[in-house]
Amino acid sequence: QHSGRNIAAFICESIISCGGQIELPENYLKTVYKEIREAGGICIADEVQVGCGRVGSAFWGFQLHDVVPDIVTIGKPIGNGHPLAAVVCTKQIAEAFANGMEYFNTFGGNPVSCAIGNEVLQVIEDEKLQENALVTGNYLKDQLKALQKDFPIIGDVRGQGLFLGFELNGKNKKPLGEKASCLVNRMRDFAILMSTDGPDHNVIKIKPPMVFSKENADELIYRLSIVLKEDFMQLTD
Ligand SMILES: Cc1ncc(COP(=O)(O)O)c(C=O)c1O
């Protein structure tokens, strides 16, 4: 602003994914959206990872924060494997494009992709996958918290629905990235694919397919409890 420039936009995920499955503090988005709009910017919700019912109690992550973005970006799950992404915006934003500049995109509006996207949305509704994300996700989160009592190496357990994560920490919350990587590799031996996230690579992310069942959750917890007993996973200092 000092050099005569203004804010164009603010873009944010409703749960920070690759940053380590970080849930936003209460009222964070509400406060920031207000500030950005007062400064003349627009607010964009990145729903590429969190959207489409995965957080369970809402279809879109931003709904958890009681805000309405000007633009929503949607990707990965909307195509369920088919390469598809979409942008949804307010009428006011769309009209700003109708100024003769001719926005063009080679693959935009592909009818086959659109049919797939529609079908994915229908399956999520028909098979009650958002409800499954809520019920199974809550169950899994409770089980992870119970596991935390037996294995103090498990730090914070967080997330919503089937968008969960847990930290591996030592004393004084020292991030244990190497042990997290070891855990992920051992789980692969049981045909369970997991991976790490966060700046210290010590957060195990759990974002399974939305058909993930209670039995799948039990299997995951059982295998985790086996690996967490192994020598390398013990806290040494
Ligand atoms: C949160 C998030 N936003 C945006 C993107 C980019 O989406 P796309 O690859 O569809 O451009 C990704 C991943 O690629 C992502 O994880």
The ligand as an ORCA input file, in Angstrom:
! r2SCAN-3c Opt
* xyz 0 1
  C      -4.503    -27.747     -1.998
  C      -4.161    -27.770     -3.453
  N      -4.519    -26.741     -4.230
  C      -4.254    -26.737     -5.555
  C      -3.594    -27.786     -6.141
  C      -3.344    -27.726     -7.604
  O      -4.408    -28.355     -8.261
  P      -4.275    -28.716     -9.811
  O      -3.170    -29.739     -9.878
  O      -5.616    -29.252    -10.181
  O      -3.927    -27.450    -10.507
  C      -3.179    -28.881     -5.371
  C      -2.454    -30.028     -5.886
  O      -1.998    -30.214     -6.909
  C      -3.476    -28.872     -3.989
  O      -3.135    -29.899     -3.205
*
